[in-house]
Amino acid sequence: MAKLVAIGDSLTQGFQSFAIHKCNLSYPAMIAQCLGEDIPDFRVPNFLGKGGFPFNIEWLSRQLESSYGQDINVFEWPFAIDKIVDMMDDVEDYWERGKGARPSKGVLYHNLAVWGFEVADAYNINAGMCRQKIESNKDDWLQIPSEPRLRTAYKVLNPSQAEDRNNDTQINIARRIKEEDGEIENLIVWLGANNCLGTVTGLKIDETGDDPPGPNSKHTLWTPKAFEAEYRELANQIDTIGATHVYVATIPHVTIPPITRGIMKNRGRLPNNRRYFDYYTHFFIKDKRFDPDKDSHLTKDDAEKIDNYIDQYNEFIRRQADDKGWEVVDTCRLLDLLAERRNHGSPKYNLPTEVKDLGVRFFEIDKSGKIINGGLISLDGIHPTTCGYGLVAQEFINVMRKKNPAIRNIDFADIRFWDTLVSRPPRTLDDVFGMLKTLEKWFHISRIL
C-alpha cells in the first residue's frame, strides 16, 4: 500500500527561493512523516546538487557571504557579478551536462509534482514530450539551463530516462503506483495556481479564450470556462487512479504574495474600506519611486479581475469535489487569513507559537541577522519557506484527520530548525531588496518563474 501520493506544481514540489532543492522538506513529505512514513519509503526526487534547480537565491547568498562577508560594498559588486556569472555557468553545466543530467534509478516517485505545471499538464505532458523539447532547444538563456521546467518534469516523470517510460504523465504514474502497491490510501492533488500566476510574475493579463489553449501556452490567465474544461478532465482522470481518499486544494489569491507591491495613488496606506491597492508593481519598487507611466504594473481592476477568476476556479473545484466525494483543503482561505497589508496590518490566522513571529511580507533581516519582516514566504516572493510549507501541511492534516484519526500534527519547532532561511539566514540578506534588484537588472531572474 502507498500511504500518500501527491500530484501538483511548485507548491507541492517544495519550490522556494527560485529553486526546487529539498523535496524532503515539501509539505507532502511532512504529511507522510505525520502518517508514519519517512523518506526513503516516501519517495521524492533528488535536486540537491548546486543548491537546487534552476537557481537557488538562498544558496547564492551564502556563496557570496563566504567570499565577501555580510556586506558587499559598491567596489566589490563588479567582482560579485562575475562570481554570480561563474556560479550560473556551474549550475548550467551540472544540470545540462553533468551529474544532474544523468539517469538515476527507475523508481516511481510518490511526490510527482513539477513546478510550473498547469491543470492540464497533469495528463497532457509526458516524459517523451519533455525530452523532445529539451533536445530541440539547446540555446542557453542567461546561463540558466534551457527548458528548466521541462527538465524538472523529465527528472520526475522518467528519472531513469528509459524509452518505455516516455509516455508517463503524473496521472499515469499514479495509476502504476496503484497497480504495483495495490492501494493508494491518500492522494493529494493541488493544481491551478499556474493558470493565473503569470499575471503577477509578468504584470500582464493575457487571457485564454473559452477553450483550453493546450500545453506550453504563453497565456497568463485562464478564463473560468477554459479552467473548468481542464479541471473537469483532470477530475475524470483522478477518478481512474482509484485512490481510497482524495484531497484537492483551492487556489490561493496570487495578488497577495509579495512578488508584487501594492501602491496607492497618494502613496498612502490601504484604506480600511478597501481590499485592493490602486497599482501592483515589482516588489523592489518603493512607493515614492513608482511611476505608472514608466513602471510595469497591474491596476486595481486587474487585481480584482484575477481574484474574481480564482474565486470561480475554486467554486468549480468545490463542486467537483462534492460530486466525486473528495475532501477540499482551503489553502486560499489560509493565505487570505495570513495576508498582512490586505488585512490592514492585522492578519487573522492564529499561527503556532513556534512561528508566531513570522509573516507573509517580503523577507528582511537587520544587520544582526534578526528577521524584521516575513519568514513564511521565500526569496522569490511567491513560494513558502519551509515554515510556510509547514502551515500548508497542517491545513491538509486538519482535513485528513477525519479519515486518518491517528495522523500526527506538524512539529513546528523541528520544521523551523530545518528552515535554514529562517533559522540561519545569510547575512548578505540584510539588503535583500537591493540584492534582488541587482539580480533582476543584470540577469532578469524573475523570468525563471
Backbone torsions as a table, in degrees:
resi	resn	phi	psi	omega
1	MET	NA	136.8	172.0
2	ALA	-95.0	118.6	-177.9
3	LYS	-66.6	-36.6	-173.8
4	LEU	-151.2	133.2	171.0
5	VAL	-130.6	139.7	-176.8
6	ALA	-125.9	131.9	175.3
7	ILE	-119.6	129.9	-178.5
8	GLY	179.5	-159.8	-177.7
9	ASP	-116.5	-148.3	-175.3
10	SER	-58.7	-37.2	-177.8
11	LEU	-63.3	-38.1	179.5
12	THR	-80.7	-28.5	179.5
13	GLN	-74.3	-26.3	-179.5
14	GLY	100.6	21.9	-179.9
15	PHE	-60.9	138.1	171.8
16	GLN	-161.0	150.3	178.6
17	SER	54.0	43.3	176.5
18	PHE	72.7	17.6	-177.9
19	ALA	-153.7	151.3	164.4
20	ILE	-94.4	123.2	-171.8
21	HIS	-130.3	-70.9	-175.0
22	LYS	-106.7	87.7	178.0
23	CYS	-64.3	-19.6	177.5
24	ASN	-70.5	-12.0	176.5
25	LEU	-110.4	16.4	173.2
26	SER	-71.0	158.7	-178.0
27	TYR	-64.1	-33.6	175.1
28	PRO	-62.5	-36.4	178.0
29	ALA	-64.9	-37.3	176.6
30	MET	-64.1	-43.1	179.7
31	ILE	-64.4	-43.0	179.6
32	ALA	-58.1	-42.3	178.7
33	GLN	-62.3	-40.2	178.2
34	CYS	-68.9	-20.5	173.7
35	LEU	-85.8	-4.7	178.8
36	GLY	95.4	15.5	-178.7
37	GLU	-122.2	105.5	-179.3
38	ASP	-88.5	161.4	167.1
39	ILE	-67.2	136.7	16.2
40	PRO	-91.7	-0.1	179.5
41	ASP	-63.4	-36.7	169.8
42	PHE	-90.0	107.9	-168.4
43	ARG	-87.2	128.1	179.5
44	VAL	-130.8	153.0	177.4
45	PRO	-67.4	162.0	179.1
46	ASN	-107.6	112.6	175.8
47	PHE	-124.7	34.4	-172.9
48	LEU	-76.3	-26.5	-172.4
49	GLY	-63.1	141.0	175.7
50	LYS	52.5	37.4	176.3
51	GLY	80.7	-2.5	-179.5
52	GLY	113.6	-169.1	-171.8
53	PHE	-141.4	131.6	6.7
54	PRO	-88.8	-26.8	178.8
55	PHE	-163.9	115.6	-172.1
56	ASN	-91.1	114.6	-177.5
57	ILE	-70.7	-33.1	176.6
58	GLU	-64.3	-44.6	176.8
59	TRP	-60.3	-44.4	176.9
60	LEU	-56.8	-46.0	-178.1
61	SER	-60.4	-39.2	179.4
62	ARG	-69.2	-36.2	177.3
63	GLN	-66.1	-41.6	178.3
64	LEU	-66.3	-37.9	178.7
65	GLU	-62.8	-39.7	-179.6
66	SER	-67.4	-25.0	-178.0
67	SER	-93.9	-35.5	-170.9
68	TYR	-123.4	0.7	-176.3
69	GLY	80.2	-170.8	-173.6
70	GLN	-76.0	-18.6	179.7
71	ASP	-118.7	129.1	174.5
72	ILE	-106.8	111.0	-176.1
73	ASN	-83.3	173.2	-173.7
74	VAL	-61.3	-29.2	-179.1
75	PHE	-79.1	-22.8	-178.7
76	GLU	-87.9	-19.0	-174.8
77	TRP	-60.1	-39.4	177.2
78	PRO	-58.4	-38.3	177.9
79	PHE	-71.3	-36.5	178.9
80	ALA	-64.4	-38.9	177.6
81	ILE	-61.5	-42.7	177.4
82	ASP	-61.2	-40.6	179.3
83	LYS	-64.5	-40.5	179.0
84	ILE	-61.9	-42.6	178.0
85	VAL	-60.0	-43.5	179.2
86	ASP	-63.3	-41.0	179.6
87	MET	-64.9	-40.4	178.7
88	MET	-65.0	-37.6	175.9
89	ASP	-62.9	-41.8	178.6
90	ASP	-62.3	-43.1	179.5
91	VAL	-63.2	-43.9	179.0
92	GLU	-60.4	-46.3	179.4
93	ASP	-61.3	-42.3	-176.4
94	TYR	-62.5	-44.7	-173.1
95	TRP	-90.0	-22.2	178.9
96	GLU	-92.2	-38.5	-172.5
97	ARG	-129.3	-15.7	-174.6
98	GLY	-95.5	-149.9	-175.0
99	LYS	-58.9	-35.5	-178.1
100	GLY	-67.9	-16.3	-179.6
101	ALA	-97.7	-4.3	-175.7
102	ARG	-80.3	151.8	176.0
103	PRO	-67.9	152.6	176.7
104	SER	-126.4	-165.4	-177.4
105	LYS	-63.4	144.7	-177.3
106	GLY	-83.0	57.7	-178.2
107	VAL	-85.3	163.7	170.4
108	LEU	-102.9	110.4	-176.6
109	TYR	-71.3	147.0	174.8
110	HIS	-83.0	-32.0	171.2
111	ASN	-96.0	104.2	-174.2
112	LEU	-99.1	10.0	-174.4
113	ALA	-67.6	150.3	178.2
114	VAL	-137.7	125.9	-179.4
115	TRP	-63.3	143.3	-179.9
116	GLY	87.3	-7.7	-177.8
117	PHE	-71.2	135.6	173.1
118	GLU	-93.8	176.7	-175.7
119	VAL	-54.4	-51.3	-174.1
120	ALA	-73.3	-16.0	-179.5
121	ASP	-65.0	-23.9	-179.9
122	ALA	-60.4	-30.2	-180.0
123	TYR	-118.5	-9.6	-177.8
124	ASN	-96.8	-35.9	-173.7
125	ILE	-95.8	119.5	177.1
126	ASN	-112.3	171.3	-175.0
127	ALA	-62.0	-37.4	-179.6
128	GLY	-64.2	-39.9	176.9
129	MET	-61.9	-40.5	178.7
130	CYS	-62.3	-47.3	-178.3
131	ARG	-61.8	-43.2	-179.6
132	GLN	-62.1	-42.9	-179.6
133	LYS	-66.9	-40.7	179.4
134	ILE	-62.6	-45.3	-177.0
135	GLU	-70.9	-25.0	-179.6
136	SER	-86.5	-12.3	-179.1
137	ASN	-123.0	93.2	-178.6
138	LYS	-99.0	-1.7	-177.5
139	ASP	-70.4	131.4	177.1
140	ASP	-78.9	149.2	-180.0
141	TRP	-129.4	107.4	176.9
142	LEU	54.8	37.2	-179.7
143	GLN	63.8	10.2	174.2
144	ILE	-95.6	140.2	178.8
145	PRO	-53.1	142.5	-179.7
146	SER	-65.7	150.7	178.7
147	GLU	45.6	55.9	-174.7
148	PRO	-61.9	-36.3	-179.7
149	ARG	-64.7	-46.1	-178.0
150	LEU	-74.1	-27.6	172.3
151	ARG	-63.6	-41.6	176.6
152	THR	-61.4	-47.2	-179.6
153	ALA	-59.5	-40.8	-178.5
154	TYR	-63.6	-40.0	179.1
155	LYS	-68.2	-30.7	179.8
156	VAL	-79.8	-44.8	-173.5
157	LEU	-80.9	-30.3	-176.4
158	ASN	-144.1	68.6	-175.1
159	PRO	-61.9	-28.5	-179.9
160	SER	-86.1	-6.5	-178.4
161	GLN	57.8	36.4	-178.7
162	ALA	-83.5	141.2	-178.8
163	GLU	-61.3	-35.7	-175.9
164	ASP	-76.8	1.4	176.6
165	ARG	-111.5	10.0	-177.3
166	ASN	-67.1	-20.6	178.6
167	ASN	-89.7	2.3	-176.5
168	ASP	-72.4	127.5	169.7
169	THR	-113.1	175.6	175.1
170	GLN	-57.2	-45.8	-178.5
171	ILE	-64.6	-45.1	-179.2
172	ASN	-59.8	-41.9	-178.5
173	ILE	-66.5	-40.8	177.1
174	ALA	-59.7	-40.2	177.0
175	ARG	-61.3	-42.1	-178.8
176	ARG	-66.3	-36.8	176.0
177	ILE	-60.6	-44.2	178.6
178	LYS	-60.6	-43.3	-179.5
179	GLU	-64.4	-40.2	-175.6
180	GLU	-80.5	-35.6	-175.3
181	ASP	-97.0	-12.4	177.4
182	GLY	88.6	-25.8	-179.4
183	GLU	-162.6	140.4	163.9
184	ILE	-108.2	110.2	-175.7
185	GLU	-68.8	-44.1	-177.7
186	ASN	-132.8	125.0	176.5
187	LEU	-117.5	123.5	175.9
188	ILE	-103.1	132.2	175.3
189	VAL	-132.3	117.1	179.3
190	TRP	-135.6	97.6	-179.6
191	LEU	-136.4	156.7	175.3
192	GLY	129.0	-21.8	-178.6
193	ALA	-60.8	-36.8	-177.6
194	ASN	-77.8	-2.2	171.6
195	ASN	-83.0	0.5	178.2
196	CYS	-147.5	-10.4	-173.8
197	LEU	-65.0	-31.5	-179.0
198	GLY	-60.0	-19.3	178.6
199	THR	-65.0	-37.1	-177.5
200	VAL	-93.7	-28.2	176.1
201	THR	-74.6	-33.8	179.3
202	GLY	-102.4	-4.5	-177.9
203	LEU	51.1	47.5	-178.7
204	LYS	-154.1	136.1	173.7
205	ILE	-101.3	119.5	175.7
206	ASP	-130.7	95.1	-172.8
207	GLU	-76.6	150.0	168.1
208	THR	-78.7	173.4	166.3
209	GLY	-82.8	-163.8	179.3
210	ASP	-74.7	-18.9	178.4
211	ASP	-96.0	142.4	177.7
212	PRO	-58.5	141.3	-175.8
213	PRO	-83.8	-11.1	-178.4
214	GLY	91.9	176.5	-175.4
215	PRO	-64.6	153.0	173.0
216	ASN	59.6	35.2	178.0
217	SER	-73.6	152.9	175.9
218	LYS	-94.2	-0.5	179.1
219	HIS	-66.1	148.8	-178.7
220	THR	-107.6	-11.3	-178.1
221	LEU	-146.8	120.7	177.1
222	TRP	-82.3	134.7	171.3
223	THR	-65.7	154.6	178.6
224	PRO	-54.3	-37.4	179.8
225	LYS	-66.8	-41.9	178.3
226	ALA	-65.1	-41.2	178.2
227	PHE	-62.6	-45.4	-178.5
228	GLU	-61.0	-39.3	179.6
229	ALA	-62.6	-43.0	179.9
230	GLU	-69.4	-42.6	-175.8
231	TYR	-71.9	-32.2	176.6
232	ARG	-61.7	-43.9	177.9
233	GLU	-66.4	-40.0	176.6
234	LEU	-58.6	-45.2	179.7
235	ALA	-59.9	-41.3	178.5
236	ASN	-64.7	-39.0	178.6
237	GLN	-67.5	-38.7	178.1
238	ILE	-61.4	-39.9	179.0
239	ASP	-56.8	-35.2	-177.1
240	THR	-71.3	-15.4	179.7
241	ILE	-71.8	-37.9	177.6
242	GLY	77.4	34.3	177.4
243	ALA	-70.9	151.5	-179.6
244	THR	-68.8	-48.9	178.2
245	HIS	-125.8	132.7	179.2
246	VAL	-119.0	132.2	178.8
247	TYR	-123.1	120.0	177.5
248	VAL	-113.2	151.3	-176.8
249	ALA	-117.4	150.6	176.1
250	THR	-78.2	166.9	-176.3
251	ILE	-96.8	125.4	179.0
252	PRO	-66.4	153.2	173.0
253	HIS	-69.0	112.3	-172.6
254	VAL	-73.6	-7.8	177.6
255	THR	-81.3	-4.3	-178.8
256	ILE	-87.4	-46.4	-177.5
257	PRO	-55.8	152.6	-171.9
258	PRO	-78.6	17.5	171.2
259	ILE	-61.5	-27.6	172.8
260	THR	-114.5	154.2	178.1
261	ARG	-115.0	122.7	177.6
262	GLY	-80.0	134.3	-177.5
263	ILE	-135.6	134.7	174.9
264	MET	-87.0	153.8	178.7
265	LYS	-57.6	-37.6	-179.9
266	ASN	-87.4	5.2	-180.0
267	ARG	64.0	20.7	179.8
268	GLY	-96.1	-167.8	179.1
269	ARG	-77.8	159.6	175.2
270	LEU	-66.3	121.1	-179.8
271	PRO	-58.8	150.5	-176.2
272	ASN	-62.1	-24.7	-179.1
273	ASN	-94.2	11.9	-178.1
274	ARG	-121.1	146.6	175.2
275	ARG	-107.7	-15.9	-174.8
276	TYR	-127.6	143.3	175.0
277	PHE	-78.5	166.6	178.7
278	ASP	-70.9	-34.8	-178.8
279	TYR	-136.3	154.1	171.5
280	TYR	-130.6	118.9	-175.7
281	THR	-130.0	-171.8	-180.0
282	HIS	-59.8	143.0	-175.0
283	PHE	-59.9	-28.5	-173.7
284	PHE	-88.6	-0.6	178.5
285	ILE	-90.5	116.3	180.0
286	LYS	-75.3	157.3	-174.5
287	ASP	-52.4	-48.4	-173.9
288	LYS	-69.4	-22.9	-177.8
289	ARG	-93.5	-8.1	-177.2
290	PHE	-71.8	130.3	176.9
291	ASP	-126.3	107.4	-176.8
292	PRO	-62.3	-18.8	178.2
293	ASP	-81.2	-16.1	-176.5
294	LYS	-120.5	-35.7	-173.2
295	ASP	-90.4	136.9	176.1
296	SER	-59.9	142.4	-178.8
297	HIS	-165.2	161.9	165.4
298	LEU	-105.2	154.4	177.3
299	THR	-96.4	171.2	175.0
300	LYS	-55.1	-44.6	179.9
301	ASP	-63.1	-37.9	177.3
302	ASP	-61.3	-47.8	-178.0
303	ALA	-62.4	-41.7	178.9
304	GLU	-64.6	-38.7	179.0
305	LYS	-64.6	-44.7	179.6
306	ILE	-59.6	-47.8	-178.6
307	ASP	-67.2	-34.7	176.9
308	ASN	-64.0	-41.7	176.6
309	TYR	-62.2	-42.9	179.4
310	ILE	-62.2	-40.1	176.8
311	ASP	-59.7	-38.5	177.6
312	GLN	-70.0	-38.3	174.6
313	TYR	-56.5	-48.2	-174.2
314	ASN	-67.6	-34.5	176.9
315	GLU	-64.7	-37.6	178.0
316	PHE	-68.9	-39.8	176.5
317	ILE	-58.2	-43.8	179.8
318	ARG	-64.5	-39.9	179.3
319	ARG	-65.1	-42.1	177.6
320	GLN	-62.6	-41.3	179.1
321	ALA	-63.2	-41.8	177.8
322	ASP	-61.5	-43.7	-178.5
323	ASP	-64.9	-35.3	-174.2
324	LYS	-93.4	-9.0	-176.8
325	GLY	77.9	28.3	179.2
326	TRP	-94.2	164.6	174.8
327	GLU	-98.0	146.2	-180.0
328	VAL	-111.9	131.5	173.9
329	VAL	-106.0	119.1	-171.3
330	ASP	-88.7	76.8	178.4
331	THR	-72.0	-21.9	174.4
332	CYS	-63.0	-45.9	178.6
333	ARG	-63.1	-38.5	178.3
334	LEU	-55.1	-51.3	-178.2
335	LEU	-68.9	-37.3	176.9
336	ASP	-57.5	-41.7	-178.5
337	LEU	-74.2	-29.7	179.3
338	LEU	-78.5	-19.5	-175.9
339	ALA	-54.8	137.9	-178.0
340	GLU	-100.8	-58.9	-176.1
341	ARG	-67.3	-39.1	179.4
342	ARG	-67.2	-27.4	176.0
343	ASN	-95.4	19.5	173.6
344	HIS	56.8	42.2	175.0
345	GLY	83.2	3.4	-177.5
346	SER	-130.0	81.3	177.7
347	PRO	-57.2	147.7	-174.5
348	LYS	-99.5	-5.0	-177.0
349	TYR	-85.1	135.1	179.5
350	ASN	-88.1	96.0	-175.7
351	LEU	-72.2	146.8	172.4
352	PRO	-58.3	150.0	-175.7
353	THR	-53.8	-39.2	-174.4
354	GLU	-67.3	-19.3	-179.4
355	VAL	-127.1	21.2	-174.2
356	LYS	-65.1	-21.6	-178.9
357	ASP	-84.7	-1.3	-175.2
358	LEU	-100.3	161.0	179.5
359	GLY	-151.6	-174.0	-174.3
360	VAL	-104.7	11.3	173.5
361	ARG	-74.9	171.4	-177.2
362	PHE	-64.6	140.4	-173.6
363	PHE	-65.4	127.6	176.8
364	GLU	-143.6	142.3	172.3
365	ILE	-126.6	161.2	172.8
366	ASP	-91.9	-177.0	-174.5
367	LYS	-66.8	-18.9	177.6
368	SER	-84.3	-7.5	-178.4
369	GLY	95.0	1.6	179.8
370	LYS	-77.8	136.0	178.7
371	ILE	-71.1	126.7	177.8
372	ILE	-112.0	-14.7	175.7
373	ASN	-152.6	146.3	171.4
374	GLY	77.4	-150.1	-178.2
375	GLY	114.0	-15.5	177.3
376	LEU	-103.5	-14.4	177.1
377	ILE	-118.6	134.7	-175.4
378	SER	-76.6	-174.6	-171.9
379	LEU	-72.5	-8.2	175.1
380	ASP	-87.2	-4.9	175.6
381	GLY	78.6	5.5	-177.7
382	ILE	-127.4	-52.1	-170.0
383	HIS	-89.2	146.8	179.9
384	PRO	-64.6	157.6	164.0
385	THR	-75.6	179.3	176.0
386	THR	-60.6	-38.4	176.0
387	CYS	-63.0	-40.9	177.8
388	GLY	-63.3	-40.8	176.8
389	TYR	-65.2	-29.5	175.3
390	GLY	-61.4	-38.4	176.8
391	LEU	-64.8	-41.5	177.5
392	VAL	-60.9	-46.4	179.8
393	ALA	-58.6	-42.0	-178.8
394	GLN	-66.1	-35.9	176.6
395	GLU	-62.3	-41.6	175.6
396	PHE	-63.7	-44.7	-178.2
397	ILE	-60.6	-39.7	179.5
398	ASN	-58.3	-37.1	179.1
399	VAL	-80.5	-39.8	-176.8
400	MET	-67.6	-23.6	-176.4
401	ARG	-60.6	-25.6	178.0
402	LYS	-61.5	-35.4	180.0
403	LYS	-100.1	-18.8	-178.3
404	ASN	-129.8	73.8	-173.4
405	PRO	-61.5	-20.0	-178.1
406	ALA	-87.7	-4.4	-177.1
407	ILE	-62.3	136.6	-178.5
408	ARG	-84.7	160.3	172.8
409	ASN	-81.1	163.0	177.0
410	ILE	-68.8	136.7	173.4
411	ASP	-89.8	94.3	-172.9
412	PHE	-70.0	-26.1	175.1
413	ALA	-64.5	-42.2	178.3
414	ASP	-67.7	-43.2	179.1
415	ILE	-60.6	-42.2	-179.7
416	ARG	-64.5	-37.6	178.0
417	PHE	-59.5	-42.1	-177.0
418	TRP	-81.5	-8.8	177.3
419	ASP	-84.6	92.3	-173.0
420	THR	-65.9	-32.2	179.5
421	LEU	-64.2	-39.2	-178.0
422	VAL	-82.8	-44.3	-174.1
423	SER	-81.4	-30.3	-178.1
424	ARG	-141.9	65.4	-175.0
425	PRO	-66.6	141.1	174.3
426	PRO	-59.5	134.8	-175.5
427	ARG	-71.1	-18.0	175.5
428	THR	-63.9	-13.8	-175.7
429	LEU	-86.3	11.5	176.0
430	ASP	-67.9	-15.5	171.5
431	ASP	-127.2	62.3	-175.7
432	VAL	-62.0	-35.8	179.8
433	PHE	-65.1	-41.7	179.1
434	GLY	-64.6	-41.8	179.8
435	MET	-64.4	-47.4	-177.8
436	LEU	-68.6	-33.6	176.1
437	LYS	-63.8	-39.9	177.6
438	THR	-64.3	-44.5	179.3
439	LEU	-64.2	-37.5	178.3
440	GLU	-66.7	-41.0	-179.2
441	LYS	-63.3	-44.1	-173.7
442	TRP	-88.3	-33.3	-170.1
443	PHE	-125.7	-2.6	-178.9
444	HIS	49.4	50.6	-172.0
445	ILE	-61.8	-26.7	-177.6
446	SER	-66.6	-17.0	-179.8
447	ARG	-70.3	-11.3	176.5
448	ILE	-62.2	-37.0	-171.4
449	LEU	-73.4	NA	NA
